[in-house]
């Protein structure tokens, strides 16, 4: 099926009558705890647009929260899903295995950085991938403590919540949380937690993190350091130079498993297969999800063979983990990235982001910082550039203005003051620029 026309078109108010009707039904049938960014219901999507049930066509700069790397209906993914569903939809890999799972494991083992023998396993989501990475690290090292960083997000499961930094809405009221979780500073150059300058934030935060691990935890008690090389939900925070490298070296020197959470920033999003490649890192374990499945649910854990093989038979796996249809979709998504040269496309999107968004810091006192890495961008909004006071209400107004004009953007950040852009890598340049023009207009209106 062909993608819908690649244009923005509003034929009703937003939301339209059909979406309002469905929203009323949603409120009656779905718990209010399940959030909703957009007040519209999707009917069709593809390329860089989403069409709602009222016929309105939106420019998609949210990408299903970084899932739609190859778009909403990539031809190879759609064909692979149909073929696999016609063959069989499930056997449970632990009961009767199938080639698709093995093929996908082989591909991820090959794509991961560094010349290292690896193993991969598959689960149902990013949160499960992180949980399994911690299980592997704890068993392989015989240690219990796990270190995460400030502003991190690792999912909504019990351990995922404990690893996640932000309290509300992710952890509020859901305790007690998993024990033996510790937190260290993350290099956030715009808001350096140790007060260092922009250029010195990386080394200074690494030094502070190491000091905490040594004095408050003990290196010989730490099983794993779990870190997103680029913080996604935290607000697309790109660490200062030297920070991740220093932490990886500390882990290597102390037998700590370095886990790179690549669930949001991985799978071609930043112009590399994995965002850790920007820093020359070879993590012990990498977790993937989101873009991996081409829109279908799947999570992956890819790690050094000696770590992954340390777990006893039956210690890993789940009924639906590595579902055959999801594995087929993931293999096809990898083909889409390679055939469409989407690594280069992500880098080009980043160039457009930088050219258009970075001048906003000079144009508007409401813009504190602009951060771009490939097709991943964030604009941090403040009440005043001098005070750097986070302005969540400004972010909410920008989202509302963009949505009303037919552009999907997302909110992020510990303080809810960051507007985040994560478009499909297959979006056309003309459509992308039109979406950015509307976004810039909403920013300037502040």
Phi, psi and omega in degrees: 000134183288152174298151173296159179309134185274074178207155174274133181207119177251114183254350174223176169293166180243115002280155177277178185298319180294318178295322179295321178297315180292327178294323177296319177294322177301313181300328181278340188245337187244139179302144180293344178291345175274110187289172178212115178282315182253144180271020183239160179250133184284143173242327182199150178207155178175153182062240180246019182230157172230130180253129182268179186291347177263001180091004176284138181248119184254143170282126186264103174254017179249332175056034180060035186059059173071013178279322193273053177307314183259012181095174185278340184212052181301134186304314181295321180293312181301318181293317181296320179297314181298316181296316182291320179297327178288332180279301172191147182261345183191142165223340193078113186300329180285344179264302177227101184291168181215156190295326185304319179299313181295317178301317181293320176300317179298318181294316179294321177299323179287321186284332182298145185290152176091151179269080187226139174287129186230166170228151177230143172231160185234142181229197189261345187199173177294319180300317178294325178297316179297315180301319180289327175298319178293319177303313180299313183297317181295316181290318183293327183263340185073018180246167183244327187292140178231133183252132174237179185241164175298147177069012183283155169224126181227015175121179187245006172287175184301310178290323178300318178296319180296322179285333180288140184277319189287129184283306184250128011264001195286324185246347188303118175081002186257006183285174001286148183266173181297140182277178176060036174248130182234158185228140179233163180296146172249141180292110182235083191308324180291328179230059187305121185294341178253009174079016180280164176291168182306314184285336183261359185298320182300300180298322182294317180289325176297317178298317179295319180296316179296320180299319179294316181297322180289315189271327187258341183239307186100119184302326183283000176256351188270121176279317187209148164252119181253121184212138169279123178301330169231123182285122183275286180299334178292346177121032183050058180271119180260116186294155177293156182303135176095343185293302183295323180299318180293319179292321178297320179295320178298316179299314181298323182286340186241014177067028180263135179283120179270111182256118176265113176278101182256024187296318180263318185271352181271189178056054171080354186302321185261009182095000172232160176300321179228138184294336179297341179294335177297337184251007180069026184270148172236087183297155174290321180222140177236132174253139180227161174185221177039256185298341183305319188269006180060024181111346177264152185284124175194145173231151182230149173234116182241119185215170177305140186302319184293332176284310184295324181280355179288341183279136181292153178304133182091350180283344180233155176117169176201168184303313184260357184302128182067039178311139185300325179291319178294322177297318177298318179296318181294317177299320178291324178296321176299317177299320179297318179298315182290314183293323181269004182048051186284345171296315177293323179298319179297317178297321179293320176300320178298322177296320178294316177305310184298315182296324185267325189266325184297327175297343181296335178298323179278333186275332187227128177288350177279346181262113179274320185205148173236128182235131183223131169215103185061221183272045182219113185222154178215142172242119181265124186258138183226159178289332178198139183297330181291315182276337184060021180295121181301139181239089180293326181294326177295318178298319179297321180292321178296315178301313182298316181296318179294316181298319179295333180267002176091032178230127180269118173229167187236156175259154179201182175099147178303328183257011179058027185245015181247134172257128190245141181238124183219064186289158170303143181288349180266006180295140177288148184297320180297319179293318178300313181297319178299318178297320179292326178298318179292320177298314180298321178300317179294324178293314182294333179293344178291000000 
